[in-house]
Amino acid sequence: MRKKNSPLIETIAVGSELLTPYYQDTNSLYITSQLNDLGLKVRFKTIVGDDHASLLSCFKLALKRADLIFIIGGLGPTSDDMTREVFAEASGRELEFRNDLLDYIKSRFQRRGLIMTSSNKKQAFVIKGSEVIENKVGTAPGLWIEDSGITAVLLPGPPIELKTLFESGVMPRMEKYRKGFNARKVLKITGITESSTETLLSDLYPKSPEIELSVLAYPGQIEVHITGHSFSSLENAESMIDPLVNSLKGRLKNHLFSENNEELEEVIGKLLLKNNYTLSTAESCTGGLLGHRITNIPGSSKYFLQGVQVYSNQAKTKLLNIDEDVINQHGAVSASVAELMAEGIRKISESDFGLAITGIAGPEGGTKEKPVGLVFTALSWNNGTKVEKNVFVGMRVSVKSQATQKAMDMLRRQILFKNTKQRKDIL
């Protein structure tokens, strides 16, 4: 290894689809996270298409400049899967056929009642001198190659295969490269802007180089990441960040909804279960997204009773019994209609809570009085109703996401803090 105390690490994600706007390279992010936990940092990250010349150039460059190389993807059975062959060429090695791997691949097909195709035979070839890393959930084995102080790891591209193989076969081998221990904590907050968060926490940024704090903003949500690095133990790293985490929690107060990396729908699901409450939803501009997020959580049938999409005025009247005169007077996008939607779905489904959303997601349909991004979120319970007026920014998808986040946060705060004050912002 060129630098014993500081290995230069490079990740290479292989796949032409990763160079289009339709696919994201999440595998490199996962590997980087795992390496960070070992006190290691990635210096180079490359994405390369399924092209022989491009792959060869990329692999040769990595072999010249890196000590640890992680190559992801291109180990499949199709003609454009050529990582194994091209890396062998770049490193001056040969391929050898392994009958035991072929038998393993055949057995996987047989267990599923399928017949292996001839194209899968290429996955039984390995680079000579490499260690095979068993793939317990797929047909493409991983390869570990060490030569002249350089280590290269070839990994399958499907995320479930990569993660399973990495945890069982790569991480144990990586212990010899460990340079320390990282402790991480993610505080998730909502109901406050990024700039307000920055102002609130500005004096808490750590001065020690062993502790890092960063604020990341997403639609309707902000994450505060805290990382502590220790050369001795994970326990020591955790103890380093505990005081800062406690200070942050004290500042964030009711805006903090998770410190265990949970999504907001998970949090409200647990609150509903714990208190034996039930929920129903009525959605207009979000078109079912709120119900989708809530039912993404396993076991949600224990507390989620019903959801309706009332996109048209007719649907609001027919399904929720909203008086046409109210819609004509205030408009479908109004606090009055949001209130009646929440109350209507709660009464119809006989749930403890009713959540409702109506708004203008855009990009068209806005006016000066009611601009794109205007959304009313409403929460109804047995002795009250709250309505919030919101003006969200961003494209249609972002507005819809923020609207569902706000609605769920209203429910969270109501259950936790029993805030029964009613507020209506009617245009």
Residue pairs with C-beta under 8 A, 6 or more apart in sequence:
1 7
1 67
1 149
1 150
1 151
2 8
2 67
2 149
3 67
5 179
6 179
7 40
7 67
7 68
7 177
8 43
8 44
8 65
8 66
8 67
8 68
9 35
9 40
9 41
9 42
9 43
9 44
9 66
9 67
9 68
9 69
9 70
10 42
10 43
10 44
10 45
10 46
10 62
10 65
10 66
10 68
10 69
10 70
11 28
11 31
11 32
11 42
11 44
11 45
11 46
11 69
11 70
11 71
11 72
12 46
12 47
12 48
12 58
12 59
12 62
12 69
12 70
12 71
12 72
13 25
13 27
13 28
13 45
13 46
13 47
13 48
13 72
13 73
14 48
14 49
14 50
14 55
14 71
14 72
14 73
14 74
14 83
14 157
15 23
15 47
15 49
15 50
15 73
15 74
15 157
16 49
16 50
16 51
16 80
17 23
18 24
18 25
18 47
18 49
19 47
19 49
25 47
26 159
27 72
27 73
27 155
27 157
27 159
27 162
28 42
28 45
28 70
28 72
30 159
30 162
30 163
30 166
31 42
31 70
31 72
31 162
31 166
32 42
32 45
34 166
34 171
34 174
35 41
35 42
35 174
36 182
36 227
37 181
37 182
38 174
38 175
38 177
38 178
38 179
38 180
38 182
39 178
39 179
39 180
39 181
39 182
39 229
39 231
40 68
40 177
40 178
40 179
43 66
44 62
44 65
44 66
46 58
46 62
48 54
48 55
48 58
50 74
50 80
50 81
50 82
52 82
52 86
55 74
55 82
55 83
55 86
55 87
55 90
56 86
56 89
56 90
59 71
59 86
59 87
59 90
59 91
60 90
62 69
62 152
63 69
63 90
63 91
63 150
63 152
66 150
67 149
67 150
67 151
68 150
68 151
68 153
68 177
69 150
69 151
69 152
69 153
70 152
70 153
70 155
71 83
71 87
71 152
71 153
71 154
71 155
72 155
72 156
72 157
72 162
73 83
73 155
73 156
73 157
74 80
74 81
74 82
74 83
74 84
74 157
75 81
75 83
75 84
75 123
75 140
75 141
75 142
75 154
75 155
75 156
75 157
76 123
76 140
76 156
76 157
77 117
77 119
77 120
77 122
77 123
77 139
78 119
81 122
83 154
84 95
84 122
84 125
84 126
84 127
84 143
84 154
85 95
85 125
87 127
87 152
87 154
88 94
88 95
88 127
88 128
91 127
91 145
91 147
91 152
93 127
93 128
93 129
93 145
94 127
94 128
95 125
95 126
95 127
95 128
96 125
96 126
96 127
96 128
97 124
97 125
98 124
98 125
98 126
98 132
99 124
101 123
101 124
101 126
101 132
101 141
102 121
102 124
105 116
105 120
105 123
105 124
105 139
106 116
108 139
109 115
109 116
109 120
120 139
123 139
123 140
123 141
126 132
126 141
126 143
127 143
127 145
127 154
129 145
129 147
130 143
130 144
130 145
130 154
131 143
131 144
131 145
132 141
132 142
132 143
132 144
133 141
133 142
133 143
133 144
133 153
133 165
133 169
133 170
134 141
134 142
134 165
134 168
134 169
135 141
135 142
135 156
135 161
135 164
135 165
136 164
136 165
136 168
137 160
137 161
137 164
137 165
138 156
138 158
138 160
138 161
140 156
140 161
142 153
142 154
142 155
142 156
142 165
142 169
142 170
143 152
143 153
143 154
144 151
144 152
144 153
144 169
144 170
144 173
145 151
145 152
145 153
145 154
153 170
155 162
155 165
155 166
155 170
156 162
156 165
179 231
180 229
180 230
180 231
180 237
181 229
181 230
181 231
181 232
181 233
181 234
181 236
181 237
182 227
182 228
182 229
182 234
182 237
183 227
183 228
183 230
183 234
183 237
183 238
183 240
183 241
184 225
184 226
184 227
185 225
185 226
185 227
185 241
185 245
185 259
186 223
186 224
186 225
186 226
186 258
186 259
186 261
187 223
187 224
187 226
187 245
187 248
187 249
187 252
187 256
187 258
187 259
188 221
188 222
188 223
188 256
188 257
188 258
188 259
188 261
188 262
188 264
189 197
189 221
189 222
189 223
189 224
189 252
189 255
189 256
189 257
190 220
190 221
190 222
190 255
190 257
190 264
190 405
190 406
190 409
191 254
191 255
191 406
191 409
191 413
192 200
192 222
192 255
194 215
194 217
194 222
197 215
197 222
197 224
197 252
198 215
200 251
200 252
201 213
201 215
201 224
201 248
201 251
204 213
204 244
204 247
204 248
204 251
205 213
206 212
206 213
206 244
208 240
210 228
210 229
210 230
210 240
211 226
211 227
211 228
211 229
211 240
211 241
211 244
212 225
212 226
212 227
212 228
212 229
213 224
213 225
213 226
213 227
213 244
214 224
214 225
215 222
215 223
215 224
215 225
216 222
216 223
216 224
216 225
217 223
219 392
219 394
219 398
219 401
219 402
219 405
220 392
220 401
220 402
220 404
220 405
220 406
221 264
221 405
224 248
224 252
226 241
226 244
226 245
226 248
227 241
228 237
228 238
228 240
228 241
229 237
229 240
230 236
230 237
230 240
245 259
249 256
249 259
254 413
254 416
254 417
257 264
257 267
257 409
257 412
258 264
258 266
258 267
263 293
264 405
264 408
264 409
264 412
265 293
265 294
265 296
265 297
265 408
266 297
267 412
268 279
268 294
268 408
268 411
268 412
268 415
269 294
269 297
269 299
269 300
269 303
271 277
271 411
271 412
271 415
271 416
272 278
272 279
272 303
272 353
272 415
273 299
273 302
273 303
275 415
277 303
277 352
277 353
277 415
278 303
278 304
278 305
278 349
278 351
278 352
278 353
279 294
279 303
279 304
279 305
279 351
279 352
279 353
279 354
279 355
279 411
280 304
280 305
280 306
280 307
280 345
280 346
280 348
280 349
280 351
280 353
280 354
280 355
281 290
281 291
281 294
281 304
281 306
281 307
281 308
281 345
281 354
281 355
281 356
281 357
281 407
282 307
282 308
282 310
282 320
282 341
282 342
282 344
282 345
282 354
282 355
282 356
282 357
283 289
283 290
283 291
283 307
283 308
283 309
283 310
283 356
283 357
284 309
284 310
284 311
284 316
284 332
284 333
284 341
284 357
284 358
284 359
285 333
285 357
285 358
285 359
285 360
285 361
285 375
285 399
285 400
285 403
286 357
286 359
286 361
286 400
286 403
286 404
287 309
287 311
287 400
288 307
288 309
289 400
289 401
289 403
289 404
290 307
290 355
290 357
290 403
290 404
290 407
290 408
291 304
291 307
293 404
293 408
294 300
294 304
294 307
294 408
295 301
295 304
295 307
305 349
305 350
305 351
306 345
306 348
306 349
306 351
307 345
308 315
308 319
308 320
308 345
309 315
310 316
310 319
310 320
310 341
313 324
313 327
313 332
316 322
316 327
316 332
316 337
316 341
317 323
317 324
317 327
319 344
319 348
320 340
320 341
320 344
320 345
320 348
321 344
321 348
322 337
322 340
322 341
322 344
323 340
326 336
326 337
326 340
327 337
329 336
330 336
330 337
330 426
330 427
331 337
331 370
331 427
332 358
333 358
333 359
333 360
333 370
333 374
333 375
333 376
334 358
334 376
334 426
334 427
335 376
335 378
335 387
335 389
335 424
335 425
335 426
335 427
336 424
336 426
337 358
337 376
338 356
338 357
338 358
338 376
338 377
338 378
338 387
339 356
339 378
339 380
339 385
339 387
339 424
341 354
341 356
341 357
341 358
341 378
342 354
342 355
342 356
342 378
342 379
342 380
342 385
342 387
343 354
343 380
343 385
344 354
345 351
345 354
345 355
345 356
345 380
346 352
346 353
346 354
346 380
346 381
347 354
352 381
352 382
353 379
353 380
353 381
353 411
353 414
354 378
354 379
354 380
354 381
355 377
355 378
355 379
355 380
355 407
355 408
355 410
355 411
356 377
356 378
356 379
356 380
356 407
357 375
357 376
357 377
357 378
357 403
357 404
357 407
358 375
358 376
359 373
359 374
359 375
359 376
359 390
359 399
359 403
360 366
360 370
360 371
360 372
360 373
360 374
360 375
361 372
361 373
361 375
361 396
361 399
361 400
361 403
362 372
362 373
362 395
362 396
362 399
363 372
363 395
363 396
364 372
365 372
366 372
366 373
366 374
369 427
370 427
371 391
372 399
373 390
373 391
373 392
373 393
373 394
373 399
374 389
374 390
374 391
375 390
375 391
375 392
375 399
375 402
375 403
375 406
376 387
376 388
376 389
376 390
376 425
377 387
377 388
377 390
377 403
377 406
377 407
377 410
378 385
378 386
378 387
378 388
379 385
379 386
379 407
379 410
379 411
379 414
381 414
383 420
384 420
384 422
385 422
386 410
386 414
386 419
386 421
386 422
386 423
387 422
387 423
387 424
387 425
388 406
388 410
388 423
388 425
389 425
389 427
390 402
390 403
390 406
392 398
392 399
392 402
392 403
393 399
394 402
413 419
